[in-house]
Amino acid sequence: MNPIIALLKENNISDTQINEIFQTLTQNPLAAMTTISQLGLPQDKLQQLMAQVMQNPALIKEAVEELGLDFSKVEEAKAQLNK
């Protein structure tokens, strides 16, 4: 299992919420970070999650694929941010 998904599940984040987070992530990465910060994760877990994302962005792609979402939307969002 993807370590990001595993960390969220360990902290009692529902499958529905996880799907919503990654759906938001594929459309608006900045909004997803705000959503993640509002989940009520303990500060150390939140920092661990953010560190994983920053150090290994490929984990996002793996998680999106594991959840059956469309990764091309992440690429489109990134392109929009770079404009």
C-alpha positions as MATLAB code, in Angstrom:
seq = 'MNPIIALLKENNISDTQINEIFQTLTQNPLAAMTTISQLGLPQDKLQQLMAQVMQNPALIKEAVEELGLDFSKVEEAKAQLNK';
ca = [
       0.000    0.000    0.000;
       1.144    3.512   -0.787;
       2.726    5.111    2.325;
       0.614    8.261    1.991;
      -2.604    6.235    1.913;
      -1.324    4.035    4.752;
      -0.555    7.062    6.928;
      -4.010    8.511    6.321;
      -5.697    5.177    7.126;
      -3.608    4.794   10.318;
      -5.073    8.097   11.443;
      -8.667    6.989   10.859;
      -9.197    8.916    7.642;
     -11.999    7.174    5.760;
     -11.627    5.739    2.259;
     -14.143    8.327    1.089;
     -12.068   11.170    2.510;
      -8.878    9.710    1.022;
     -10.530    9.521   -2.398;
     -11.742   13.106   -2.039;
      -8.263   14.310   -1.065;
      -6.650   12.717   -4.083;
      -9.495   13.861   -6.337;
      -8.836   17.408   -5.121;
      -5.115   16.826   -5.564;
      -5.628   15.924   -9.211;
      -7.578   19.144   -9.777;
      -5.914   21.656   -7.455;
      -2.785   20.576   -5.536;
      -2.772   23.682   -3.340;
      -6.360   23.086   -2.245;
      -5.483   19.483   -1.446;
      -2.714   20.600    0.907;
      -5.213   22.841    2.704;
      -7.670   19.931    2.920;
      -4.986   17.634    4.325;
      -4.006   20.208    6.948;
      -7.666   20.372    8.081;
      -7.996   16.625    8.689;
      -6.946   16.956   12.295;
      -3.838   14.809   11.936;
      -1.386   15.108   14.817;
       1.327   17.638   13.937;
       4.066   14.993   13.729;
       1.982   12.863   11.318;
       1.110   15.914    9.231;
       4.799   16.819    8.965;
       5.657   13.222    8.073;
       3.005   13.228    5.343;
       4.148   16.559    3.898;
       7.785   15.415    3.986;
       6.908   12.247    2.056;
       5.091   14.275   -0.582;
       7.912   16.814   -0.930;
      10.743   14.270   -0.964;
       9.068   11.775   -3.258;
       6.406   13.280   -5.528;
       6.145    9.917   -7.330;
       4.195    8.709   -4.280;
       1.339   10.975   -5.341;
       1.222    9.334   -8.754;
       1.309    5.878   -7.159;
      -1.517    6.784   -4.774;
      -3.624    8.288   -7.550;
      -3.159    5.138   -9.641;
      -3.853    2.889   -6.626;
      -7.140    4.733   -6.099;
      -8.011    4.455   -9.788;
      -7.978    8.195  -10.455;
      -6.692   10.003  -13.554;
      -3.081   11.147  -13.082;
      -3.174   13.274  -16.241;
      -5.307   15.709  -14.212;
      -2.356   16.154  -11.811;
      -0.110   16.998  -14.756;
      -2.671   19.509  -16.067;
      -2.904   21.166  -12.641;
       0.885   21.378  -12.427;
       1.032   23.012  -15.860;
      -1.532   25.584  -14.733;
       0.566   26.401  -11.650;
       3.661   26.927  -13.799;
       1.982   29.546  -16.017;
];
